[in-house]
Amino acid sequence: MSSTSKRFHEITDRVCSQLTLHEADDVSPVAVVEEFDDAALTDLLRDVSRLRAEADTLVSTIAGVVAKRSERALGYAGLAQREGHRTPVAMVQQVTGVSRAEAARQVRLGEALGEADAATRLHTESIHDAETSDPATSQTEPAPQAPWYQPVTAAITAHSITAEAGAAILRGLGQPDARVTAEALRNAAIDVLAQTVGLNIDETGKRARWARDRIDPAGVEDRARQRFDARTWRFGRDKTTGAHTAWVVFDDDSAAWITTVINAALAPRRGGPRFVDPAEQDQAQKLLDDPRTNDQLIFDTMMDVLHAGALADAATVFGVRQPGVRIVITRENMTQHDADGNLTGTGYYESTGEAVPGSVVDRQLCNTGYVPVTVDGCGQPLDVGREQRLFTTRQRVALRIRDGGCMWPGCQREPENCETHHIEEWAADDGRTDTADGILLCRHHHMLLHNNKWKITRESSDYRLIPPASIDPEQRPIPLRSRSPLRYPTRTG
């Protein structure tokens, strides 16, 4: 606790000192913060975020102790019930004012932190007793093992990750079962933790889900079947306006197709790739000028699809950007079959990175075939050199598979809404149109890079973003990470 208190004091003192410099009597918090220059404002945001992360970890720890002191066996003598609450979750929700789901998250994480800490202390004490006892008289018992998630809770305690990030990892990895051992999950947790530096919570949780999918391909099949069985399209009426409504629960395949339909229809609105052909530019501009909201455009697009049906002229509905679902799978996974010859290897939807069970991959191979993408020893797709300015269609496919979307830190843009940036500029630096020297960026970050003088460098298959001196005088490189699930192997044992 002393280290926690010290960190709290350090960050709190820094924040209070920054605010005191700008404080005045009867001035609103907004007015105070508006006095900060850009650099100081960024530092303040970073420090306050760290303070919140520290507090969140402590809240989860306290929630775990509340749950321990409110165990069912204690009955009405338990802490929560003595305070007038049915459960520890209800007590945490009432005291903190958060949602029930958030209170449950804090309790679960707090319990995990407590169990891991207790097991670690018992393990350490057992080893110490064995080392100091008389071998002739003592009976040796195996030291208790820490739970599989101990690497995650240790990272939270050491402040390497936030409590929220730890909860996302635990949620994504799931629990051991008949197919996945605790040791496999422990190794997966270690691998995911090595990837989390600089990632937001959504990306951290996604890495954990990918790890579970890789070590549990049968689970991918089971979860996909459950979501398929849960597919629903229910009609109703709004009680206030009387408008007809629909509630839709998609299976994985349908959701992927619907997503590509919407992305294709709204690409210019969402900052998709810039068009080269004048006709495409004109069509994109018309969509940008359209007075309808994005939700209205999505509705009208889906109605056009339903009206057109099987006889649709795709160009009439979608224009030049016709939708399609692409599934990617490694050659190794393509060779995995069960005793009956059914494909069991896991693939991934290119747009979202969500796992696709072997049965779905097999069906799509039968329907549409496949396009092989050959890579070199560093995982780079093959090149075409400098004979042409633009990347070929096959190269763009390869880059979408390799990068998984916009590579700018924190960006969530899907591959289909990205442009290909030449790391070495074609004209200024004699850049080559090779996939190794190309990288996916969404339109916004592509323009930001050129307009604000950022640079991207490459060493082998590692890419780094170099900020301009106006942002970072030392121009420290920022590692860029692929968002493709194929780029992050996970140990299976």
Legacy VTK file of the C-alpha trace (Angstrom):
# vtk DataFile Version 3.0
C-alpha trace
ASCII
DATASET POLYDATA
POINTS 493 float
0.000 0.000 0.000
2.939 2.303 0.635
3.893 2.273 -3.048
0.290 2.959 -4.004
0.088 5.873 -1.568
3.374 7.254 -2.866
2.163 7.169 -6.463
-1.111 8.808 -5.451
0.759 11.560 -3.656
3.158 12.146 -6.545
0.484 12.398 -9.222
-1.979 14.310 -7.030
0.675 16.832 -6.006
1.630 17.351 -9.640
-1.988 17.868 -10.725
-2.751 20.220 -7.836
0.401 22.220 -8.509
-0.550 22.618 -12.159
-4.085 23.727 -11.287
-2.952 26.103 -8.528
-0.907 28.081 -11.024
-4.101 28.966 -12.889
-6.650 29.081 -10.066
-8.502 32.183 -9.045
-11.479 32.816 -6.768
-14.955 32.175 -8.195
-13.599 30.807 -11.482
-15.175 27.735 -13.074
-13.075 24.595 -13.777
-13.509 25.204 -17.508
-12.075 28.718 -17.199
-9.128 27.368 -15.192
-8.288 24.667 -17.719
-8.657 27.044 -20.654
-5.691 29.002 -19.273
-3.320 26.098 -20.025
-1.222 26.158 -23.184
-1.315 23.083 -25.450
1.684 21.302 -23.904
0.525 21.890 -20.329
-3.021 20.811 -21.208
-1.712 17.539 -22.657
0.389 16.914 -19.542
-2.608 17.644 -17.306
-4.819 15.244 -19.244
-2.161 12.545 -18.979
-1.672 13.034 -15.236
-5.387 13.144 -14.423
-5.892 9.971 -16.493
-3.150 8.255 -14.501
-4.751 9.408 -11.287
-8.083 8.000 -12.397
-6.420 4.689 -13.339
-4.782 4.485 -9.904
-8.112 5.210 -8.232
-9.888 2.616 -10.396
-7.401 -0.056 -9.332
-7.923 0.842 -5.696
-11.727 0.809 -6.094
-11.540 -2.708 -7.589
-9.270 -3.835 -4.753
-11.706 -2.465 -2.157
-14.655 -4.062 -3.991
-12.894 -7.432 -3.813
-12.407 -7.104 -0.057
-16.062 -6.055 0.318
-17.058 -9.229 -1.557
-14.798 -11.344 0.675
-16.380 -9.853 3.816
-19.847 -10.439 2.355
-19.506 -14.124 1.475
-22.739 -16.125 1.403
-21.632 -18.234 4.363
-21.625 -15.126 6.568
-25.313 -14.519 5.936
-26.707 -11.395 7.554
-23.411 -10.901 9.389
-21.679 -10.169 6.073
-20.617 -6.595 5.347
-23.008 -5.936 2.442
-26.071 -7.225 4.278
-25.157 -5.388 7.470
-25.095 -2.203 5.378
-28.548 -3.035 3.984
-27.560 -4.426 0.574
-28.477 -7.805 -0.880
-25.085 -8.386 -2.526
-21.589 -6.848 -2.588
-22.277 -5.727 -6.169
-25.348 -3.799 -4.978
-23.276 -2.206 -2.201
-20.502 -1.121 -4.578
-23.063 0.247 -7.038
-24.831 2.239 -4.332
-21.665 3.665 -2.767
-19.848 4.522 -6.020
-22.847 5.517 -8.132
-21.734 3.454 -11.152
-23.897 1.145 -13.256
-24.608 -2.382 -12.070
-22.457 -3.801 -14.872
-19.508 -1.614 -13.831
-19.966 -2.540 -10.165
-19.979 -6.232 -11.117
-16.788 -5.712 -13.126
-15.079 -4.071 -10.164
-16.133 -6.874 -7.802
-14.985 -9.631 -10.194
-11.642 -7.951 -10.770
-11.216 -7.241 -7.065
-11.868 -10.900 -6.252
-9.296 -11.958 -8.853
-6.749 -9.524 -7.423
-7.344 -10.865 -3.916
-7.174 -14.541 -4.899
-3.984 -14.046 -6.917
-2.354 -12.052 -4.117
-3.255 -14.656 -1.496
-1.992 -17.539 -3.646
1.235 -15.698 -4.424
1.874 -15.006 -0.732
1.157 -18.649 0.202
3.481 -19.819 -2.572
6.279 -17.524 -1.339
5.771 -18.543 2.306
5.774 -22.234 1.376
9.077 -21.902 -0.461
10.557 -19.931 2.475
9.401 -22.588 4.980
10.912 -25.350 2.850
14.243 -23.525 2.683
14.457 -22.825 6.419
13.027 -26.053 7.878
14.945 -29.174 8.862
14.697 -31.655 5.948
14.918 -34.598 8.380
11.830 -33.647 10.376
9.660 -31.597 8.040
7.076 -33.040 5.698
7.336 -31.389 2.331
4.117 -30.441 0.620
3.880 -28.941 -2.847
3.740 -25.155 -2.786
0.291 -23.836 -3.767
0.204 -22.539 -7.297
-0.936 -19.052 -8.213
-4.053 -18.880 -10.438
-3.543 -18.695 -14.191
-4.493 -15.004 -14.286
-1.754 -14.008 -11.814
0.354 -12.324 -14.570
-2.590 -9.990 -15.273
-3.260 -9.122 -11.645
0.487 -8.654 -11.054
0.617 -6.202 -13.982
-2.308 -4.266 -12.466
-0.664 -4.186 -9.040
2.624 -3.040 -10.607
0.734 -0.299 -12.486
1.900 -1.682 -15.848
-1.714 -1.761 -17.024
-4.905 -0.202 -15.711
-7.566 -2.155 -13.845
-9.916 -1.647 -16.800
-7.336 -3.081 -19.205
-6.837 -6.053 -16.895
-10.578 -6.679 -16.796
-10.690 -6.561 -20.609
-7.911 -9.169 -20.822
-9.607 -11.501 -18.339
-12.929 -11.099 -20.119
-11.374 -11.808 -23.518
-9.402 -14.868 -22.400
-12.339 -16.462 -20.579
-11.909 -19.424 -18.234
-10.134 -22.801 -18.428
-12.294 -25.695 -19.579
-11.995 -29.195 -20.976
-10.237 -27.869 -24.102
-8.104 -25.037 -22.706
-5.839 -25.634 -19.725
-5.002 -23.064 -17.081
-1.373 -23.188 -18.229
-2.378 -22.362 -21.801
-4.391 -19.384 -20.572
-1.500 -18.245 -18.387
0.837 -18.282 -21.404
-1.789 -16.485 -23.493
-2.111 -13.814 -20.786
1.662 -13.266 -20.810
1.637 -12.950 -24.610
-1.253 -10.458 -24.554
0.405 -8.368 -21.839
3.475 -8.043 -24.053
1.283 -6.472 -26.755
-0.699 -3.977 -24.663
1.775 -1.067 -24.427
0.145 1.972 -26.021
-3.138 0.181 -26.790
-6.552 1.437 -25.720
-9.033 -0.756 -23.850
-10.918 -1.871 -26.970
-7.734 -3.006 -28.730
-6.474 -4.718 -25.561
-9.706 -6.704 -25.253
-9.542 -7.598 -28.937
-5.991 -8.987 -28.528
-7.238 -11.151 -25.644
-10.156 -12.490 -27.705
-7.794 -13.300 -30.575
-5.535 -15.192 -28.174
-8.457 -17.279 -26.877
-9.633 -17.996 -30.411
-6.170 -19.206 -31.442
-5.817 -21.684 -28.579
-9.469 -22.778 -28.704
-10.554 -23.328 -32.330
-13.327 -25.685 -31.210
-14.617 -22.894 -28.989
-14.736 -20.587 -32.023
-17.055 -23.100 -33.669
-19.232 -23.394 -30.556
-19.538 -19.646 -30.025
-20.324 -19.035 -33.686
-23.042 -21.721 -33.571
-24.548 -20.154 -30.433
-24.696 -16.743 -32.111
-26.194 -18.331 -35.226
-28.882 -20.036 -33.140
-29.603 -16.690 -31.420
-30.227 -14.817 -34.707
-33.449 -12.830 -34.460
-35.496 -10.345 -36.454
-38.367 -9.083 -34.357
-40.900 -6.423 -35.378
-42.739 -4.079 -33.038
-44.097 -0.562 -32.558
-42.793 2.434 -30.681
-45.256 3.033 -27.826
-44.926 6.802 -28.068
-44.958 7.521 -31.807
-46.541 4.334 -33.142
-43.668 3.940 -35.623
-42.850 0.408 -36.752
-39.560 -0.847 -35.319
-37.340 -3.895 -35.676
-34.921 -5.608 -33.305
-32.181 -7.562 -35.086
-29.607 -9.954 -33.634
-27.144 -10.992 -36.345
-25.128 -14.158 -36.680
-21.431 -13.636 -37.485
-21.689 -14.153 -41.246
-24.667 -11.836 -41.663
-23.107 -9.159 -39.457
-19.916 -9.207 -41.532
-21.898 -8.846 -44.771
-24.106 -6.054 -43.421
-21.009 -4.224 -42.186
-19.406 -4.317 -45.630
-22.645 -3.101 -47.222
-22.774 -0.082 -44.915
-19.063 0.630 -45.241
-19.299 0.533 -49.025
-22.310 2.848 -49.089
-20.962 5.403 -46.601
-17.206 5.305 -47.309
-16.907 8.973 -48.412
-18.956 10.115 -45.393
-16.675 8.189 -43.041
-13.407 9.441 -44.428
-12.811 6.497 -46.750
-10.164 6.412 -49.480
-10.025 9.314 -51.926
-11.160 8.437 -55.427
-8.960 8.891 -58.485
-11.541 8.504 -61.243
-13.521 11.741 -61.874
-16.828 9.855 -61.968
-16.068 8.338 -58.579
-15.087 11.729 -57.196
-18.374 13.199 -58.389
-20.379 10.380 -56.833
-18.482 10.749 -53.546
-19.130 14.499 -53.486
-22.843 13.956 -54.023
-22.893 11.666 -51.005
-21.005 14.226 -48.913
-23.523 16.906 -49.930
-26.544 14.657 -49.293
-28.741 16.252 -46.561
-29.678 12.876 -45.058
-28.051 11.761 -41.811
-25.807 8.699 -41.767
-28.549 6.700 -40.021
-31.030 7.699 -42.731
-28.548 6.742 -45.448
-28.014 3.358 -43.827
-31.770 2.817 -43.648
-32.298 3.802 -47.304
-29.373 1.642 -48.431
-30.735 -1.412 -46.626
-34.206 -0.815 -48.087
-32.665 -0.570 -51.580
-30.950 -3.900 -50.988
-34.162 -5.522 -49.790
-36.176 -4.092 -52.688
-33.645 -5.112 -55.286
-33.273 -8.643 -53.948
-31.615 -11.292 -56.036
-32.070 -9.275 -59.265
-30.174 -6.238 -57.950
-27.907 -4.216 -60.169
-25.147 -3.808 -57.606
-23.782 -0.668 -59.254
-27.191 1.012 -58.893
-27.288 0.394 -55.152
-23.631 0.715 -54.204
-21.952 2.595 -57.048
-18.333 1.637 -57.679
-17.612 0.343 -54.164
-19.477 -2.939 -54.148
-19.487 -4.795 -50.826
-17.978 -8.172 -50.135
-16.804 -10.206 -47.147
-13.187 -11.370 -47.143
-11.981 -14.115 -44.783
-8.247 -14.615 -44.209
-6.623 -17.813 -42.953
-3.033 -19.034 -42.741
-1.803 -21.977 -44.792
-1.096 -23.832 -41.535
-4.708 -23.458 -40.378
-5.914 -24.522 -43.836
-4.319 -27.947 -43.243
-6.092 -28.631 -39.927
-8.925 -31.164 -40.299
-10.777 -33.556 -38.015
-11.107 -37.320 -38.514
-14.020 -36.791 -40.924
-12.047 -34.371 -43.092
-13.822 -31.209 -41.867
-11.710 -28.065 -41.689
-11.041 -27.123 -38.053
-8.503 -24.311 -38.539
-9.651 -20.815 -37.591
-9.884 -17.894 -40.028
-10.677 -14.217 -39.452
-12.923 -11.607 -41.004
-10.585 -9.105 -42.663
-12.629 -6.062 -41.630
-13.097 -6.815 -37.925
-10.543 -9.460 -36.950
-13.325 -11.602 -35.474
-12.651 -15.334 -35.550
-14.360 -17.508 -38.184
-14.793 -21.246 -37.492
-13.454 -23.786 -39.960
-16.946 -24.840 -41.096
-17.691 -21.296 -42.324
-14.282 -21.023 -44.021
-14.928 -24.350 -45.739
-18.313 -23.168 -47.000
-16.887 -19.919 -48.353
-14.065 -21.784 -50.099
-16.705 -23.892 -51.821
-18.762 -20.842 -52.823
-16.093 -18.368 -53.888
-12.644 -20.000 -53.900
-9.581 -18.217 -52.545
-6.685 -15.919 -53.416
-3.282 -17.010 -52.046
-0.988 -14.289 -50.638
2.682 -15.283 -50.417
4.900 -13.612 -47.805
8.629 -13.570 -47.148
10.441 -14.619 -43.962
9.484 -11.347 -42.203
5.812 -11.729 -43.043
5.958 -9.148 -45.858
3.825 -9.790 -48.976
5.731 -9.905 -52.273
6.589 -6.743 -54.233
6.184 -5.290 -57.720
8.957 -2.659 -57.538
8.791 0.790 -59.087
7.179 0.077 -62.436
3.899 1.722 -61.408
2.790 4.525 -59.078
-0.260 2.886 -57.500
-0.407 -0.353 -55.565
-2.076 -3.201 -57.429
-5.353 -4.773 -56.309
-3.542 -7.889 -55.069
-1.053 -5.744 -53.159
-3.852 -3.805 -51.497
-5.463 -7.096 -50.482
-2.142 -8.249 -49.029
-1.683 -4.983 -47.114
-5.202 -5.181 -45.718
-4.453 -8.683 -44.446
-1.061 -7.668 -43.048
-2.068 -4.390 -41.331
-5.698 -5.101 -40.412
-6.715 -1.441 -40.739
-5.235 1.991 -40.110
-1.859 1.606 -38.401
-1.941 5.011 -36.684
-1.881 4.488 -32.881
-5.396 4.260 -31.470
-7.200 4.448 -34.829
-10.027 1.947 -35.383
-10.633 2.425 -39.119
-11.328 -0.804 -41.007
-9.078 -1.905 -43.930
-11.657 -0.930 -46.558
-11.634 2.648 -45.265
-7.865 3.037 -45.589
-5.427 4.350 -48.182
-1.932 3.037 -48.868
0.891 5.364 -47.852
4.313 5.161 -49.511
6.823 5.233 -46.636
9.406 6.547 -49.084
7.529 9.119 -51.143
7.187 8.129 -54.787
8.377 11.439 -56.213
10.546 12.976 -53.471
12.357 9.849 -52.245
12.238 7.533 -55.291
9.863 5.369 -53.273
9.063 1.860 -54.475
5.559 0.459 -54.866
6.455 -2.527 -52.677
4.188 -3.815 -49.948
7.097 -3.605 -47.485
7.279 0.143 -48.167
3.520 0.619 -48.022
1.354 0.944 -44.947
-2.386 1.389 -44.419
-3.622 4.731 -43.087
-7.139 6.113 -43.012
-7.681 9.274 -45.023
-7.590 11.523 -41.952
-4.267 10.203 -40.669
-2.810 10.004 -44.176
-3.507 13.713 -44.663
-2.364 14.505 -41.111
0.939 12.762 -41.729
1.684 14.752 -44.891
0.310 18.100 -43.725
1.907 18.087 -40.248
5.266 16.584 -41.308
5.083 13.252 -39.504
7.203 10.427 -40.939
7.057 6.642 -40.922
10.241 4.565 -40.974
10.777 0.842 -41.410
13.393 -1.607 -40.183
12.725 -5.088 -41.561
9.045 -5.669 -40.664
8.965 -3.112 -37.810
7.342 0.266 -38.525
7.727 3.412 -36.426
5.968 6.762 -36.466
8.277 9.786 -36.078
6.524 12.911 -34.712
7.555 16.367 -35.925
9.864 18.397 -33.688
6.971 20.741 -32.901
5.175 17.837 -31.180
8.212 16.093 -29.673
11.550 17.956 -29.841
13.364 14.633 -29.356
11.291 12.994 -32.126
11.101 9.701 -30.255
9.838 6.843 -32.479
6.387 5.417 -31.745
6.051 1.680 -32.601
3.212 0.891 -35.006
1.351 -2.368 -34.499
-0.668 -4.346 -36.963
-4.352 -4.793 -36.134
-4.483 -8.148 -37.919
-5.015 -11.213 -35.711
-2.678 -13.180 -37.994
0.303 -11.138 -36.763
0.141 -12.233 -33.112
0.953 -15.897 -32.498
-0.071 -17.379 -29.159
1.501 -20.339 -27.386
-0.877 -23.254 -26.982
0.719 -24.952 -23.973
LINES 1 494
493 0 1 2 3 4 5 6 7 8 9 10 11 12 13 14 15 16 17 18 19 20 21 22 23 24 25 26 27 28 29 30 31 32 33 34 35 36 37 38 39 40 41 42 43 44 45 46 47 48 49 50 51 52 53 54 55 56 57 58 59 60 61 62 63 64 65 66 67 68 69 70 71 72 73 74 75 76 77 78 79 80 81 82 83 84 85 86 87 88 89 90 91 92 93 94 95 96 97 98 99 100 101 102 103 104 105 106 107 108 109 110 111 112 113 114 115 116 117 118 119 120 121 122 123 124 125 126 127 128 129 130 131 132 133 134 135 136 137 138 139 140 141 142 143 144 145 146 147 148 149 150 151 152 153 154 155 156 157 158 159 160 161 162 163 164 165 166 167 168 169 170 171 172 173 174 175 176 177 178 179 180 181 182 183 184 185 186 187 188 189 190 191 192 193 194 195 196 197 198 199 200 201 202 203 204 205 206 207 208 209 210 211 212 213 214 215 216 217 218 219 220 221 222 223 224 225 226 227 228 229 230 231 232 233 234 235 236 237 238 239 240 241 242 243 244 245 246 247 248 249 250 251 252 253 254 255 256 257 258 259 260 261 262 263 264 265 266 267 268 269 270 271 272 273 274 275 276 277 278 279 280 281 282 283 284 285 286 287 288 289 290 291 292 293 294 295 296 297 298 299 300 301 302 303 304 305 306 307 308 309 310 311 312 313 314 315 316 317 318 319 320 321 322 323 324 325 326 327 328 329 330 331 332 333 334 335 336 337 338 339 340 341 342 343 344 345 346 347 348 349 350 351 352 353 354 355 356 357 358 359 360 361 362 363 364 365 366 367 368 369 370 371 372 373 374 375 376 377 378 379 380 381 382 383 384 385 386 387 388 389 390 391 392 393 394 395 396 397 398 399 400 401 402 403 404 405 406 407 408 409 410 411 412 413 414 415 416 417 418 419 420 421 422 423 424 425 426 427 428 429 430 431 432 433 434 435 436 437 438 439 440 441 442 443 444 445 446 447 448 449 450 451 452 453 454 455 456 457 458 459 460 461 462 463 464 465 466 467 468 469 470 471 472 473 474 475 476 477 478 479 480 481 482 483 484 485 486 487 488 489 490 491 492
